[in-house]
Amino acid sequence: MKAPTETAQRAHPALHPTILEADGKPAFVVLRYAEYLALTGAKPDPVIRAPRIPTDGTIPHEVVSLMAGNSWSIVRAWREYLGITQVEVAARLGIRQPSYAAMEASGAKPKKTTRERIAVALGVQFDQIDV
């Protein structure tokens, strides 16, 4: 792997390419995804941007970090990680947003059946929010 060349930096100062060589010659250029989108005019692929929900029942580090770093409930951390609004989750639950907001507050203790419904609304396993 090589650092960006001076020529590439002068031509496109916002780019941060990595040039990969094969047989001592430049073969591939690796760009940040945002740079690729800017160059091609392509729209972001929602599948690439979508957060990953582990199928093995584990909780992503990002969710734990959001929870611990902000003193959030696990439910709020998951919702924020997934990029879903309170209004969207409330609609999936068939309730109003203020009622849902109370369920994800730090000190809230929703009943097990409510937590199960929230897990379904978020698309995660019950064990992933029952901590």
Disulfide bonds with the S-S distance in Angstrom:
none
